[in-house]
Structures are given as C-alpha cells and as structure tokens.
Amino acid sequence: MHGFSHFGKEAALKICSREWLLAALEGLVMPAPTVAFEIYDAVFQYLEKLGHSADTLCLHLNVKSRLDYRINGRIPLSLYEKALIAGEQITRDPAFGMRMGGSGFPAHIGVFYFLSMTAKDVNQVMDSVSKFLPLAFDFVRLEMEAADSSLRTVFRYQGPRPHRHVIEYITAYWYSVANQMTFDTKNVPRTLYLQNPQCCDDAVVSDIFQSTTLLFNQIEDRFDLHSDCLSYHSNLTDRDLFTLSESRAVNLLMQLRSEDRIARETCSHVTQMLTEGAPGINDVARRMNCSGRTLQRRLAERNLSYQMLLDYVRKDMAIELLCKTTLPITQIASRTGFADDSTFHRAFRRWTGLSPGSYRH
C-alpha cells in the first residue's frame, strides 16, 4: 500500500490534525468521502473496452493494482476523481466521465436496480435513490422539493464539489439506466442542470442525452422531473420484492455507517430503551445530550433517519430472538417495543416478506 501521496499533503495533514480527529470522535464531521468499489472499477472496465489495459490506468494513478486502497468495498473519492481525470488523459476525451456514464458502466449497481425496477412509481424510485445513494456515492445527498410543476432534485455535497467528471458521470449514468428501465424521456420528462461549463461539443451531449435538455453554467447541480409523471410505473412493479430489496439496502447502509459514532450511539440507546416501548427521537436525543432536532440533522447528514435506525434495531433484535430463543411471539413483540402482536406482525412482514412464525420455522 502506498502512502498519502495520492491524496495530497494538505488533505493528509487535515485528516491527521487534532481538531479533525476530535470533531470526528464527536460525530461532528463525516468520514472521508468514498465511492463503491464497483463504481471505481467501472473506469478500468470502460477503458479496457476502449482498448486500454488496466496497467495503463494503474500507471497514471501510481498504484500497483485496481485493488489498492480498497477497504470494505469502498474507494476514496479522491482516487476515483483521479481515475476519471486519467481516463480523459488516456483517451483525450474531455467528455470521458459523461460518455462513460452514458455507456452504462457498471451494468447495474446491485440493490438500486431492484429497487428501481420493482417500485410502485417514480415517487418511490426517487425516495429510494435519495435514501440509499451513499451506497454508491457517500459524498452527496439529494434534496428534493416541489417547485411549480416539477419535482426539483438538488445535489448537496459533503465537501467541495467533486471534479466535473464525477458529476457528469452520475448524471449520464442515471439517465442511461433510467432509459433502460422505461423511465425514459417520453414517460418521465426531465431537465438537467450542471454547474460546470460545457467541455465537449453539442453533438456529444445530444448523443448521450438525446432530446433531454442539459444546461451548463447553472447555479446548482440538479434535475427536474415533471410532476405529472411521478405516478408512472414500470410493468415490473412488485411490492414484496421491493420490500425485500429495501430491507437489504438498509442493512448495507447500516454496514457502511457501522463505524459512525452518531449512528452507533443512537442504535445503542434504542436497544436499551425498547423494553419500555419504542422510544421517540427526543427520548434518545436527551440521552445523547442534544435536542431531537440536532440529532435529526446529524442523521440526515449521513443519509440516515431516526425511523430507519429504529426499524433496523427492532428487526435485528426480532430476528435474533426468533432464531436463538423459544420465546413466544407475543413476548418478542413486547421486547422489540410493539404494543400489540398485530402491529409487530405487520412490521415484520414489511421487513422480511414473511410472518414471524414462518421466519422462525
């Protein structure tokens, strides 16, 4: 493994500073931004398709292999940015990130594919993508609001705006995958906005985005979807499969945030308080010496919500009690903070697709 040279001396000093470490321990700053390894590896795959070997990109990045710096399936955002910039240098294509996204690399990003395919409508798709985007890119969150006759979705970054190749890739990849799943321009009209100037010919933009309007030099990165298309759905809608996919996505997101102090401490307090009923966010916040609003904000910064953590803890505890004890289901419902059996049964079926009794046997 190489040293800090890839990430820059200033970044290394910042991460090693006493102030940054104390803030991280207090949960006041997020961990260094990362992307899923599949996203980074797609750069290698795309270049290989164009006839450039993996060794060529490794040489540009000064790494021994594409697996360098891979930790728990994640790659630093800074290395991913350098890979895209190197891609432009190797291919001499100023639209490298955009063109790669439009080519659909990688083929699909795991759980996102199933969530999008089985969701009941565009509204549910957007809610899921917003909630679980950190599984692919944990440096950006989507802020959605109704505006005029459209749903406006703005990119909000954890730190400075990443290199334009990253944003152009995300935008083009989303557009490409949406088209494959029938959420195309005809069924779901949209307008795209990018902060950076246009760095390629109009013909390239038209080839990738077809009839969709893409505007450059805008005040923010965002896309607008027409409100009247939000109820559109594919013919593959499947509520049970969507529920299972969502449960899987929550598990993956919790794994991603497992080292985060705020998420870990919230879950710990919820676990301790469940025997007295489901605690509210204000109850947990008091134990953490902050207000409910502050806790809500800190969780939102991590693309988490209190309800997501509460459900995760309850589901995890319920499964453990069902599998490792012979406790009656009534007692398990009580221990996981449910007032009655029927509410527990509905929640458990929503989490797993099965009734508690069927899951146990």
C-alpha positions as CSV (number, residue, x, y, z in Angstrom):
1,M,0.0,0.0,0.0
2,H,1.3,3.4,-0.9
3,G,1.4,6.4,1.4
4,F,-0.5,9.7,1.4
5,S,1.0,10.9,-1.9
6,H,-2.2,10.1,-3.9
7,F,-4.4,12.2,-1.7
8,G,-2.3,15.3,-1.3
9,K,-0.2,16.6,1.6
10,E,-2.8,19.2,2.7
11,A,-5.6,16.5,2.9
12,A,-3.3,14.2,4.9
13,L,-2.4,17.0,7.3
14,K,-6.1,17.9,7.7
15,I,-7.1,14.3,8.5
16,C,-4.3,13.9,10.9
17,S,-4.9,17.2,12.7
18,R,-6.0,17.2,16.3
19,E,-9.1,19.3,15.5
20,W,-10.3,17.0,12.8
21,L,-9.8,13.9,14.9
22,L,-11.7,15.4,17.9
23,A,-14.5,16.5,15.6
24,A,-14.7,13.0,14.1
25,L,-14.9,11.4,17.5
26,E,-17.7,13.8,18.5
27,G,-19.6,12.9,15.3
28,L,-19.4,16.5,14.1
29,V,-17.8,15.6,10.7
30,M,-18.3,12.8,8.3
31,P,-15.6,10.2,7.4
32,A,-13.5,10.9,4.3
33,P,-15.8,10.6,1.3
34,T,-15.8,7.3,-0.7
35,V,-17.4,5.6,-3.6
36,A,-18.4,1.9,-4.0
37,F,-15.6,-0.2,-5.5
38,E,-17.8,-1.2,-8.4
39,I,-18.1,2.5,-9.4
40,Y,-14.3,2.9,-9.4
41,D,-13.7,-0.5,-11.1
42,A,-16.0,0.6,-13.9
43,V,-13.4,3.1,-15.0
44,F,-11.0,0.2,-15.6
45,Q,-13.7,-1.8,-17.4
46,Y,-14.6,1.1,-19.7
47,L,-11.0,1.8,-20.6
48,E,-10.5,-1.9,-21.3
49,K,-13.5,-1.9,-23.6
50,L,-11.8,1.0,-25.5
51,G,-8.6,-1.0,-25.8
52,H,-6.5,0.4,-22.9
53,S,-5.1,-2.1,-20.4
54,A,-5.6,-1.9,-16.6
55,D,-1.9,-1.4,-16.3
56,T,-2.1,1.8,-18.2
57,L,-4.6,3.3,-15.7
58,C,-2.6,1.9,-12.8
59,L,0.5,3.7,-14.1
60,H,-1.4,7.0,-14.3
61,L,-2.7,6.5,-10.7
62,N,0.6,5.3,-9.4
63,V,-1.0,2.2,-7.9
64,K,0.1,-1.5,-8.2
65,S,-3.4,-2.8,-9.0
66,R,-7.0,-1.7,-9.1
67,L,-7.5,-3.2,-5.6
68,D,-5.1,-0.8,-3.9
69,Y,-6.9,1.4,-1.3
70,R,-10.0,-0.9,-1.4
71,I,-11.3,-1.0,2.2
72,N,-14.6,-2.8,3.0
73,G,-15.7,-2.4,-0.6
74,R,-15.0,1.3,-0.7
75,I,-12.5,3.5,-2.6
76,P,-11.6,7.1,-1.6
77,L,-13.4,9.7,-3.7
78,S,-10.1,11.4,-4.4
79,L,-8.7,8.3,-6.1
80,Y,-11.9,7.9,-8.1
81,E,-11.6,11.5,-9.3
82,K,-8.0,10.9,-10.4
83,A,-9.1,7.8,-12.3
84,L,-11.7,9.8,-14.3
85,I,-9.1,12.6,-14.9
86,A,-6.6,9.9,-16.0
87,G,-9.3,8.5,-18.3
88,E,-9.6,11.8,-20.1
89,Q,-5.8,12.0,-20.5
90,I,-5.6,8.4,-21.8
91,T,-8.5,8.8,-24.3
92,R,-8.0,12.5,-24.9
93,D,-11.8,12.8,-24.5
94,P,-12.9,15.8,-22.5
95,A,-16.3,14.2,-22.1
96,F,-14.8,11.0,-20.6
97,G,-17.0,10.9,-17.4
98,M,-20.2,11.8,-19.3
99,R,-19.5,9.3,-22.1
100,M,-18.7,6.5,-19.6
101,G,-21.9,7.2,-17.7
102,G,-23.9,7.1,-20.9
103,S,-22.4,3.8,-21.8
104,G,-23.9,2.2,-18.7
105,F,-20.7,1.2,-16.8
106,P,-21.1,-0.7,-14.5
107,A,-24.0,-2.7,-15.9
108,H,-26.1,-2.1,-12.8
109,I,-25.4,-1.1,-9.2
110,G,-26.8,-4.0,-7.2
111,V,-29.7,-3.1,-4.9
112,F,-30.5,0.1,-6.9
113,Y,-31.5,-1.9,-9.9
114,F,-34.1,-4.0,-8.0
115,L,-35.4,-1.0,-6.0
116,S,-36.0,1.0,-9.2
117,M,-37.5,-1.9,-11.2
118,T,-39.9,-3.0,-8.5
119,A,-41.0,0.4,-7.1
120,K,-44.7,1.3,-7.5
121,D,-44.0,4.6,-9.2
122,V,-41.4,7.3,-9.9
123,N,-42.1,8.9,-6.5
124,Q,-41.0,5.7,-4.7
125,V,-38.0,5.3,-7.0
126,M,-36.8,8.8,-6.2
127,D,-37.3,8.3,-2.5
128,S,-35.3,5.1,-2.6
129,V,-32.5,6.6,-4.6
130,S,-32.2,9.5,-2.3
131,K,-32.2,7.3,0.8
132,F,-29.6,4.9,-0.4
133,L,-27.4,6.9,-2.7
134,P,-24.5,6.7,-0.1
135,L,-24.2,3.0,-1.0
136,A,-22.7,4.2,-4.3
137,F,-21.6,7.8,-3.5
138,D,-21.4,8.8,0.1
139,F,-20.3,12.4,-0.5
140,V,-23.6,13.6,-1.9
141,R,-27.2,13.7,-0.8
142,L,-30.3,14.5,-2.9
143,E,-32.5,17.3,-1.6
144,M,-36.0,17.1,-3.2
145,E,-38.7,19.8,-3.2
146,A,-41.8,20.6,-5.2
147,A,-41.4,23.6,-7.4
148,D,-44.0,24.9,-9.9
149,S,-45.0,21.9,-12.0
150,S,-41.9,19.7,-11.2
151,L,-40.0,17.8,-8.6
152,R,-36.7,19.5,-8.1
153,T,-33.8,17.4,-7.0
154,V,-30.6,19.2,-6.0
155,F,-27.2,17.7,-5.3
156,R,-25.8,18.7,-1.9
157,Y,-22.2,17.8,-1.3
158,Q,-20.5,16.8,1.9
159,G,-17.5,18.9,1.0
160,P,-16.3,20.8,-2.1
161,R,-18.0,20.0,-5.4
162,P,-16.2,16.9,-6.9
163,H,-14.5,17.1,-10.3
164,R,-16.9,17.7,-13.1
165,H,-16.2,14.2,-14.5
166,V,-17.8,12.8,-11.3
167,I,-20.9,14.8,-11.6
168,E,-21.2,14.3,-15.4
169,Y,-20.8,10.6,-14.9
170,I,-23.5,10.4,-12.2
171,T,-25.9,12.4,-14.4
172,A,-25.3,10.4,-17.5
173,Y,-25.3,7.1,-15.8
174,W,-28.6,7.8,-14.1
175,Y,-30.1,8.9,-17.4
176,S,-28.8,5.8,-19.2
177,V,-30.1,3.3,-16.5
178,A,-33.5,5.1,-16.3
179,N,-33.9,4.7,-20.0
180,Q,-33.2,1.0,-19.8
181,M,-36.0,0.7,-17.2
182,T,-38.6,2.5,-19.4
183,F,-38.2,5.7,-17.2
184,D,-37.2,7.4,-20.4
185,T,-37.8,11.0,-21.6
186,K,-41.1,10.0,-23.2
187,N,-42.5,8.6,-20.0
188,V,-40.6,10.7,-17.5
189,P,-39.7,14.1,-19.0
190,R,-36.8,15.8,-17.2
191,T,-34.4,18.8,-17.4
192,L,-30.8,18.5,-16.2
193,Y,-28.6,21.3,-14.8
194,L,-24.9,21.3,-14.2
195,Q,-22.7,24.0,-12.5
196,N,-19.6,23.4,-14.7
197,P,-19.1,24.8,-18.2
198,Q,-19.7,22.6,-21.2
199,C,-16.4,21.0,-22.2
200,C,-17.4,19.0,-25.2
201,D,-19.3,19.5,-28.5
202,D,-23.1,19.7,-28.6
203,A,-23.1,16.6,-30.7
204,V,-21.6,14.6,-27.8
205,V,-24.2,15.9,-25.4
206,S,-27.0,15.1,-27.8
207,D,-25.7,11.6,-28.5
208,I,-25.8,10.8,-24.8
209,F,-28.8,12.7,-23.6
210,Q,-30.8,12.7,-26.8
211,S,-33.8,15.1,-26.6
212,T,-33.4,15.8,-22.9
213,T,-32.4,19.4,-22.1
214,L,-29.0,19.7,-20.4
215,L,-28.0,23.2,-19.2
216,F,-24.4,24.1,-18.2
217,N,-23.1,27.0,-16.1
218,Q,-26.0,26.8,-13.7
219,I,-26.1,27.9,-10.0
220,E,-26.5,24.3,-8.8
221,D,-26.4,20.7,-10.0
222,R,-29.9,19.3,-10.2
223,F,-32.6,17.7,-12.3
224,D,-36.3,18.4,-12.5
225,L,-38.9,15.8,-13.2
226,H,-42.4,16.8,-14.4
227,S,-44.9,16.4,-11.6
228,D,-47.5,14.7,-13.8
229,C,-45.1,11.8,-14.5
230,L,-44.3,10.9,-10.8
231,S,-47.1,8.3,-10.7
232,Y,-45.6,6.5,-13.7
233,H,-44.5,2.9,-13.0
234,S,-42.9,0.0,-15.0
235,N,-44.8,-3.2,-15.6
236,L,-42.4,-5.0,-13.2
237,T,-43.8,-3.4,-10.0
238,D,-43.6,-6.0,-7.2
239,R,-44.3,-4.8,-3.7
240,D,-42.9,-7.8,-1.9
241,L,-39.6,-7.8,-3.9
242,F,-39.3,-4.0,-3.4
243,T,-39.7,-4.5,0.4
244,L,-37.0,-7.2,0.5
245,S,-34.7,-5.0,-1.7
246,E,-35.3,-2.1,0.6
247,S,-34.5,-4.2,3.7
248,R,-31.3,-5.3,2.0
249,A,-30.4,-1.7,1.2
250,V,-31.0,-0.7,4.8
251,N,-28.6,-3.4,6.0
252,L,-25.9,-2.3,3.6
253,L,-26.3,1.3,4.6
254,M,-26.0,0.4,8.3
255,Q,-22.9,-1.6,7.5
256,L,-21.5,1.5,5.7
257,R,-22.2,3.6,8.8
258,S,-21.2,1.0,11.3
259,E,-18.1,3.0,12.4
260,D,-20.0,6.2,12.7
261,R,-20.3,7.3,16.3
262,I,-23.7,9.0,15.9
263,A,-25.4,6.1,14.2
264,R,-23.8,3.6,16.6
265,E,-24.7,5.5,19.7
266,T,-28.3,6.1,18.5
267,C,-28.8,2.3,17.9
268,S,-27.3,1.5,21.3
269,H,-29.7,3.8,23.2
270,V,-32.7,2.5,21.2
271,T,-31.7,-1.1,22.1
272,Q,-31.6,-0.2,25.8
273,M,-34.9,1.6,25.8
274,L,-37.0,-0.8,23.7
275,T,-38.3,-2.9,26.6
276,E,-40.3,0.2,27.7
277,G,-41.8,0.7,24.2
278,A,-40.5,2.3,21.1
279,P,-38.5,5.4,22.1
280,G,-39.0,8.7,20.2
281,I,-36.2,10.7,18.8
282,N,-36.4,13.2,21.6
283,D,-36.1,10.5,24.2
284,V,-32.9,9.2,22.5
285,A,-31.5,12.7,21.9
286,R,-31.8,13.5,25.7
287,R,-29.5,10.6,26.4
288,M,-27.1,11.9,23.8
289,N,-27.2,15.4,25.4
290,C,-28.6,17.1,22.4
291,S,-32.0,18.2,21.0
292,G,-34.2,16.0,18.8
293,R,-33.7,18.5,16.0
294,T,-29.9,18.3,16.3
295,L,-30.0,14.5,16.2
296,Q,-32.3,14.5,13.2
297,R,-29.9,16.9,11.4
298,R,-26.8,14.9,12.2
299,L,-28.5,11.7,11.0
300,A,-29.7,13.4,7.8
301,E,-26.2,14.5,7.1
302,R,-25.4,10.7,7.0
303,N,-28.4,10.0,4.8
304,L,-30.0,8.3,7.8
305,S,-33.2,8.9,9.6
306,Y,-34.3,8.0,13.1
307,Q,-37.1,5.8,11.8
308,M,-34.6,3.8,9.7
309,L,-32.4,3.2,12.7
310,L,-35.3,2.3,14.9
311,D,-36.6,-0.2,12.4
312,Y,-33.1,-1.7,11.9
313,V,-32.6,-2.3,15.6
314,R,-36.1,-3.8,16.1
315,K,-35.8,-6.0,13.0
316,D,-32.3,-7.2,14.1
317,M,-33.5,-7.9,17.6
318,A,-36.7,-9.7,16.5
319,I,-34.7,-12.0,14.1
320,E,-32.2,-12.8,16.8
321,L,-35.0,-13.7,19.3
322,L,-36.9,-15.7,16.8
323,C,-33.8,-17.7,15.8
324,K,-32.0,-18.1,19.1
325,T,-34.8,-18.4,21.7
326,T,-38.1,-20.2,22.1
327,L,-39.8,-17.0,23.4
328,P,-43.5,-16.7,22.4
329,I,-44.0,-14.2,19.6
330,T,-46.1,-12.1,21.9
331,Q,-43.1,-11.6,24.2
332,I,-40.8,-10.9,21.2
333,A,-43.3,-8.2,20.1
334,S,-43.1,-6.7,23.6
335,R,-39.3,-6.8,23.8
336,T,-39.0,-5.0,20.5
337,G,-41.2,-2.2,21.6
338,F,-44.5,-3.1,20.0
339,A,-47.8,-2.5,21.9
340,D,-49.6,-5.5,20.3
341,D,-48.9,-8.6,18.2
342,S,-50.7,-7.4,15.1
343,T,-48.6,-4.3,14.7
344,F,-45.4,-6.5,15.2
345,H,-46.6,-9.0,12.6
346,R,-47.3,-6.2,10.0
347,A,-43.9,-4.6,10.6
348,F,-42.0,-7.9,10.5
349,R,-43.7,-8.9,7.2
350,R,-42.7,-5.5,5.8
351,W,-39.1,-6.0,6.8
352,T,-38.7,-9.6,5.7
353,G,-41.6,-10.6,3.5
354,L,-42.6,-13.3,6.0
355,S,-44.6,-13.6,9.1
356,P,-42.6,-14.1,12.4
357,G,-43.9,-17.7,12.6
358,S,-42.9,-18.6,9.1
359,Y,-39.5,-17.0,9.6
360,R,-38.9,-19.0,12.8
361,H,-39.7,-22.3,11.1
